[in-house]
Amino acid sequence: MYRVVGLSVLLALGLSACSTAQPELAPLQARAPGQFQGQDLLNKLAQASSSQVASQWWAGFGDPTLNTLIEQAIRNNFTVRASAARVQEAQALLQLNSAQEGLLVELDAVATAQRSERGNLLAASTGGTGSASNVSRREEVLGGIGIALPLDVAGGLQQQTRAAAANLLALQAQLRADIVNTSTAVAQEYLRMRGNQKQLDLLRGAVALQEETLKVVRARFEAGLSPELDVRRAETSVENLRASIAPLEKSVQDARFRLATLAGRFAWGDEAALAREGELPTFSGEVPNALPLQVLQNRPEVQVAQARFAQAAAEVGVAQADFYPSVALMADLRFGNVASNGNPAVGVLVGALSAMISQVVWDGGARQAQLDAAKARADGALANYEQVLREVVQGVELALTAVDASSRRQQALMKAVTSSRRSFEQAEALYQLGLISFLDVVDAQRVLANAEQTLAAEQTEYALRITSLFQALGVQHGFPQLN
């Protein structure tokens, strides 16, 4: 059986705390227009799209090579991996803050054993001839544990946990943004490469066509039917077209290099797949029919800005908590056996409870400066959030107008190609009959080549605008898992 011997409570009081009003921060409100200026076009794109929903938006191009490239890039891209590592770090820091907020307990275990004897003064002066009954013997064996528990009276630890949680949300949203940006960059680089390959194919065809024309001109010159000037003009036209091949070949090779870097490699492992020239894929997937508020809710950039504001607001609370006293609750328990004068041992339990309150008296305005800085950061984060909202809506509007302009330009360019091809065929036939000069033929060939090149470039541009539209709409689903 244990007997409670004593209980003491000690309160060490500090000086009175300073009182400061809580900061007033404007609540987050995603104020957005009811619809986009280009909502009609978005509705039209959504209705004209395929009824099949792709698990990834890039699958709408129907290109297996593109799908493989994006999946590899998301798994291996080092920007994405670094972003994922920052998320893991934030998760660990949040766990640390949660542990400190919950039970930050310091334990101190002790164990003591002692034996003492004490006699009366007479026995001590006579050399120990006093009665044995006057000698007091005491034996004790005690064990103990000390506990220190800081109390989050002012809510500083709670605000630190909120800040850590907001930081984690921001980094998770940034990871999604990095994945979106990486997939978009790969898609655009690949489409640009295919578009350049298409222009190369058209350019080589135009060179071959003008080489055939040059043969005809030379034959007429040798037969005395054409002047040498026509031959030189034909040669000049051929070489001018041929000179345009090298820059396009360089652009194709540069795209391979950039795709390798996006995939986290020094050199592309599947060079053969990219070296083969392929058709420029046409998008036939689904375009989401979204409203501005839905876009704002989906865009990771908005989520990052919102989480950063929440973090800054929590840091204001941390700075505010520094104005209040810190409180620590301490407890000390001792338990064991005590025996005296040969009597049976008695179980003993001794407890002590104390609280320590500390308060800064004067800090030269340091805490106020920290609070003012935290408020300023929160104001800046709120302003950044509002700016991001507007930039996101603007991005969708720009993407829609770009898609619309590219679509209308393609229609005009296709008519121009058809007309210029008929013009060239007629000019070639008239020249062989000697009814027009070779200058007319060269001009018709130049117009046709330019029209075909311009159309191919605009078709590439349209595909790039589609990828930008998906990025602006914040479409994100079905991403491959990171290793």
C-alpha positions in Angstrom: 0.0 0.0 0.0 1.2 3.5 -0.9 0.7 6.5 1.4 0.7 10.0 0.1 3.2 11.9 2.2 3.2 15.4 0.6 2.0 17.5 -2.3 3.4 21.0 -3.0 2.3 23.4 -5.7 4.7 26.2 -6.8 3.7 29.0 -9.1 6.4 31.2 -10.3 4.6 34.3 -11.7 6.3 36.6 -14.2 5.4 40.2 -15.0 2.1 41.1 -16.6 1.8 40.5 -20.4 1.4 43.2 -23.0 -1.9 43.3 -24.8 -2.0 43.7 -28.5 -5.1 43.6 -30.8 -5.4 40.7 -33.2 -4.5 41.6 -36.8 -7.4 42.0 -39.2 -6.8 40.2 -42.5 -9.2 40.2 -45.4 -10.8 36.8 -46.1 -10.0 35.1 -49.4 -12.7 35.5 -52.0 -12.3 34.1 -55.5 -14.2 36.9 -57.2 -14.5 35.8 -60.8 -16.7 36.8 -63.8 -19.6 34.7 -64.6 -18.1 33.6 -67.9 -15.2 34.2 -70.2 -15.4 36.8 -73.0 -14.6 33.8 -75.3 -17.1 31.5 -73.6 -19.0 31.0 -76.9 -15.8 29.7 -78.6 -15.1 27.5 -75.6 -18.6 26.1 -75.8 -18.1 25.5 -79.6 -14.8 23.7 -79.0 -16.3 21.5 -76.3 -19.3 20.5 -78.6 -17.0 19.8 -81.5 -14.7 17.6 -79.5 -14.7 13.9 -79.4 -17.1 12.2 -77.1 -14.3 10.0 -75.6 -12.6 11.5 -72.6 -8.9 10.9 -72.5 -7.3 10.0 -69.2 -4.6 12.6 -70.0 -5.4 15.6 -72.1 -2.3 15.0 -74.4 -3.8 11.7 -75.4 -6.3 13.7 -77.5 -3.6 14.0 -80.1 -3.6 10.3 -80.7 0.1 10.0 -80.9 1.6 7.0 -78.9 5.1 8.5 -79.1 3.9 11.7 -77.5 2.2 9.8 -74.7 5.4 7.8 -74.0 7.5 11.0 -74.0 5.3 12.8 -71.5 5.0 9.8 -69.2 8.8 9.3 -69.2 9.4 13.0 -68.6 7.0 13.2 -65.6 8.7 10.2 -64.0 12.3 11.4 -64.7 12.2 15.2 -64.8 14.4 16.5 -62.1 12.4 19.7 -61.6 9.4 17.5 -60.7 11.6 15.3 -58.5 12.9 18.2 -56.6 9.4 19.5 -56.2 8.3 16.1 -54.8 11.2 16.1 -52.4 10.1 19.5 -51.1 6.7 18.1 -50.5 8.2 15.2 -48.4 10.2 17.8 -46.4 7.1 19.8 -45.7 5.3 16.7 -44.6 8.1 15.9 -42.1 8.1 19.5 -40.8 4.3 19.4 -40.4 4.6 16.2 -38.4 7.3 17.9 -36.2 5.1 20.9 -35.6 2.1 18.7 -34.8 4.2 16.8 -32.3 5.3 20.0 -30.6 1.7 21.3 -30.5 0.3 18.0 -29.1 2.6 16.7 -26.4 6.0 18.2 -26.1 6.9 16.3 -22.9 10.4 16.1 -21.4 10.9 13.1 -19.1 13.6 12.9 -16.5 13.9 9.5 -14.6 15.9 9.3 -11.4 16.6 6.6 -8.8 18.1 7.0 -5.3 18.9 4.7 -2.4 20.3 5.8 1.0 20.7 4.7 4.6 21.2 7.0 7.6 21.7 6.6 11.4 21.3 9.3 14.0 21.8 9.1 17.9 21.2 11.7 20.7 23.8 14.1 21.9 24.5 12.2 25.2 25.4 9.0 23.4 27.7 10.8 21.1 29.6 12.6 24.0 30.1 9.4 26.1 31.6 7.5 23.3 28.5 5.5 22.4 27.5 4.3 25.9 23.9 5.7 25.5 20.9 3.5 25.0 20.4 1.8 21.6 16.9 3.0 21.6 18.1 6.5 21.2 19.6 5.7 17.8 17.4 6.4 14.8 18.0 4.3 11.6 16.4 5.2 8.3 16.5 3.3 5.0 14.9 4.5 1.8 14.8 3.4 -1.8 13.1 5.9 -4.1 12.5 6.1 -7.9 11.1 9.1 -9.7 10.1 10.7 -12.9 10.0 14.4 -13.9 7.7 15.7 -16.6 7.9 19.1 -18.3 4.9 20.1 -20.5 4.9 23.5 -22.2 1.3 24.9 -22.5 0.4 26.7 -25.8 -1.7 29.3 -24.0 -1.2 32.0 -26.6 -1.6 29.6 -29.6 1.8 30.1 -31.0 2.5 26.4 -31.6 -1.0 26.0 -33.1 -0.3 28.8 -35.5 3.1 27.3 -36.4 1.3 24.0 -37.2 -1.2 25.9 -39.4 1.7 27.7 -41.2 3.4 24.3 -41.8 0.1 22.8 -43.1 -0.4 25.7 -45.4 3.2 25.4 -46.6 2.6 21.7 -47.4 -0.5 22.6 -49.4 1.4 25.2 -51.3 4.2 22.8 -52.2 1.7 20.1 -53.2 0.0 22.5 -55.5 3.4 23.6 -56.9 4.2 19.9 -57.6 1.0 19.7 -59.6 2.0 22.9 -61.4 5.4 21.5 -62.2 3.8 18.4 -63.6 1.4 20.5 -65.8 4.2 22.7 -67.0 6.5 19.7 -67.7 3.8 17.8 -69.7 2.9 21.0 -71.6 6.6 21.7 -72.4 7.1 18.2 -73.7 3.9 18.3 -75.8 4.8 21.7 -77.3 8.4 20.6 -78.0 7.3 17.4 -79.7 4.6 19.2 -81.7 7.0 21.9 -82.8 9.5 19.2 -83.9 6.8 17.4 -85.9 5.7 20.7 -87.4 9.3 21.5 -88.5 9.6 18.0 -90.0 6.5 18.6 -92.0 7.9 21.9 -93.2 11.1 20.1 -94.1 9.2 17.6 -96.1 7.3 20.3 -98.0 10.5 22.3 -98.5 12.3 19.3 -99.9 9.4 18.7 -102.2 9.5 22.3 -103.4 13.3 22.0 -104.1 12.8 18.8 -106.0 10.0 20.5 -108.1 12.2 23.5 -108.9 15.1 21.2 -109.8 12.8 19.6 -112.4 11.9 23.1 -113.6 15.6 23.9 -113.8 16.1 20.8 -116.1 13.4 22.1 -118.4 14.9 25.5 -118.5 18.3 24.2 -119.3 16.9 22.0 -122.1 15.2 25.0 -123.6 18.4 27.0 -123.3 20.4 24.4 -125.0 17.8 24.2 -127.7 18.1 28.0 -128.1 14.5 28.6 -127.0 15.3 30.4 -123.7 18.0 32.9 -122.7 20.7 32.1 -120.2 19.1 34.6 -117.8 16.2 32.1 -117.2 18.7 29.4 -116.3 20.4 31.6 -113.7 17.1 32.6 -112.2 16.1 29.0 -111.9 19.4 28.1 -110.2 19.0 31.0 -107.8 15.4 30.0 -106.9 16.5 26.4 -106.2 19.5 27.4 -104.0 17.4 29.9 -102.0 14.9 27.1 -101.2 17.7 24.7 -100.4 19.3 27.2 -98.0 16.1 27.1 -95.9 16.6 23.4 -95.1 19.5 23.7 -92.7 17.7 26.0 -90.2 14.8 23.6 -90.1 17.0 20.6 -89.6 18.7 22.5 -86.7 15.3 23.2 -85.1 14.4 19.5 -85.3 17.7 18.5 -83.7 17.3 21.2 -81.0 13.9 19.9 -80.1 15.4 16.4 -79.6 18.0 17.9 -77.2 15.3 19.8 -75.2 13.1 16.7 -75.0 16.1 14.8 -73.6 16.6 17.4 -70.9 12.9 17.4 -70.0 13.2 13.7 -69.6 16.2 14.1 -67.2 18.7 12.7 -69.6 21.9 13.9 -71.2 21.1 12.1 -74.5 17.8 10.7 -75.6 17.7 7.0 -75.2 15.1 6.3 -77.9 16.8 8.4 -80.6 15.4 6.2 -83.4 11.8 7.0 -82.5 12.4 10.7 -82.6 14.7 10.6 -85.7 12.0 9.1 -87.8 9.9 11.9 -89.3 6.2 11.7 -88.5 3.0 13.5 -89.2 2.0 16.5 -87.2 -0.8 15.0 -84.9 -4.2 16.6 -85.0 -6.1 17.1 -81.7 -9.4 15.2 -81.6 -9.8 14.9 -77.8 -12.3 16.5 -75.5 -12.0 20.2 -74.6 -13.6 21.0 -71.2 -16.5 23.5 -71.1 -15.4 25.3 -68.0 -16.5 28.6 -66.3 -14.0 31.0 -64.8 -14.7 30.0 -61.2 -14.1 26.3 -62.1 -10.8 27.3 -63.7 -9.8 29.2 -60.7 -10.5 26.2 -58.5 -8.5 23.9 -60.7 -5.4 26.0 -61.5 -2.5 25.0 -59.2 -1.1 28.5 -59.4 -4.2 29.7 -57.6 -3.9 27.0 -55.0 -0.3 28.0 -54.4 -1.1 31.6 -53.9 -4.0 30.8 -51.6 -1.9 28.5 -49.5 0.9 31.1 -49.3 -1.6 33.6 -48.0 -2.8 31.1 -45.4 0.8 30.5 -44.4 1.5 34.2 -44.1 -1.7 34.7 -42.0 -0.6 31.9 -39.6 2.8 33.5 -39.3 1.1 36.7 -38.2 -0.5 34.6 -35.4 2.9 33.2 -34.5 4.3 36.8 -34.2 1.2 37.8 -32.2 1.8 34.9 -29.7 5.2 36.3 -28.8 3.5 39.2 -26.9 2.0 36.8 -24.4 3.7 34.9 -21.6 5.0 31.4 -22.1 3.8 28.8 -19.7 5.4 25.4 -18.8 3.8 22.9 -16.5 6.2 20.7 -14.5 5.5 17.7 -12.4 7.8 15.5 -10.2 6.8 12.1 -8.9 8.8 10.1 -6.3 7.8 6.6 -5.2 9.5 3.8 -3.3 9.9 2.3 0.2 11.0 3.9 3.5 11.9 1.9 6.6 13.0 3.3 10.1 14.2 1.7 13.3 13.6 -1.8 11.9 9.9 -1.2 11.3 8.3 -2.7 8.2 8.9 -0.7 5.0 6.1 1.7 4.0 5.3 2.6 0.4 5.7 6.2 -0.3 4.4 8.4 -3.1 5.5 12.0 -3.3 4.3 14.4 -5.9 5.1 18.0 -6.8 3.4 20.2 -9.4 4.7 23.6 -10.5 4.2 26.0 -13.3 6.7 28.4 -14.8 5.5 31.6 -16.5 8.0 33.8 -18.3 7.4 37.1 -20.0 9.7 39.5 -21.9 9.7 42.9 -20.2 11.3 44.9 -22.9 12.8 43.9 -26.3 13.5 47.3 -27.9 10.5 46.9 -30.3 11.8 43.6 -31.8 8.5 41.7 -31.4 6.5 44.6 -32.8 8.8 44.8 -35.8 8.4 41.0 -36.4 4.6 41.4 -36.2 4.7 44.4 -38.6 6.8 42.4 -41.0 4.5 39.4 -40.8 1.5 41.6 -41.5 3.3 43.1 -44.5 4.0 39.6 -45.8 0.4 38.7 -45.4 -0.7 41.8 -47.3 1.7 41.0 -50.0 0.5 37.4 -50.2 -3.1 38.6 -50.5 -2.2 41.0 -53.2 -0.3 38.2 -55.1 -3.4 36.0 -54.7 -5.6 38.6 -56.3 -3.1 39.2 -59.1 -2.9 35.5 -59.8 -6.7 35.3 -60.1 -6.7 38.0 -62.8 -3.7 36.5 -64.6 -5.4 33.1 -64.7 -8.6 34.5 -66.3 -6.5 36.5 -68.7 -4.5 33.4 -69.7 -7.7 31.6 -70.6 -9.0 34.6 -72.6 -5.6 34.9 -74.5 -5.6 31.1 -75.2 -9.1 31.2 -76.6 -8.5 34.2 -78.8 -5.3 32.5 -80.1 -7.1 29.3 -80.9 -9.8 31.2 -82.7 -7.4 33.3 -84.7 -5.3 30.3 -85.7 -8.3 28.4 -86.8 -9.6 31.2 -89.0 -6.1 31.8 -90.4 -5.8 28.1 -91.3 -9.0 28.3 -93.4 -7.6 31.2 -95.4 -4.2 29.6 -95.8 -5.8 26.4 -97.1 -7.6 28.4 -99.8 -4.4 30.2 -100.6 -2.5 26.9 -101.1 -5.2 25.5 -103.4 -5.2 28.7 -105.5 -1.4 29.0 -105.7 -1.0 25.3 -106.7 -3.5 25.8 -109.6 -1.6 29.0 -110.5 1.7 27.2 -110.6 0.4 24.4 -112.8 -1.0 26.8 -115.3 2.2 28.9 -115.3 4.3 25.8 -116.0 2.1 24.7 -118.9 2.1 28.2 -120.4 5.8 28.5 -120.1 6.4 25.2 -121.9 4.2 26.6 -124.7 6.3 29.7 -124.8 3.4 31.9 -123.9 4.9 33.4 -120.7 8.4 34.1 -119.4 10.2 32.0 -116.9 10.0 34.8 -114.4 6.3 34.1 -114.1 7.0 30.4 -113.4 9.5 31.2 -110.7 7.1 33.6 -109.1 4.3 31.0 -109.1 6.6 28.4 -107.6 7.8 30.8 -104.9 4.2 31.7 -104.0 3.2 28.0 -103.8 6.2 27.1 -101.6 5.6 30.0 -99.3 1.9 29.2 -99.0 2.5 25.6 -98.1 5.2 26.5 -95.6 3.0 29.1 -94.0 0.1 26.7 -93.7 2.3 24.0 -92.1 3.6 26.5 -89.6 0.1 27.7 -88.8 -1.1 24.1 -88.3 1.8 23.6 -85.9 0.8 26.9 -84.1 -2.8 25.7 -83.7 -1.6 22.5 -82.1 0.6 24.5 -79.7 -2.4 26.8 -78.9 -4.5 23.8 -78.0 -1.8 22.7 -75.4 -1.7 26.3 -74.0 -5.5 26.2 -73.7 -5.4 23.0 -71.6 -2.7 24.5 -69.5 -4.7 27.7 -69.0 -7.9 25.8 -68.1 -6.0 23.9 -65.4 -6.9 20.4 -66.7 -5.1 17.9 -64.6 -6.1 14.3 -64.1 -4.6 10.9 -64.6 -0.9 11.8 -64.1 1.5 8.9 -64.0 2.8 8.0 -60.6 6.3 9.2 -59.6 8.9 6.6 -58.7 
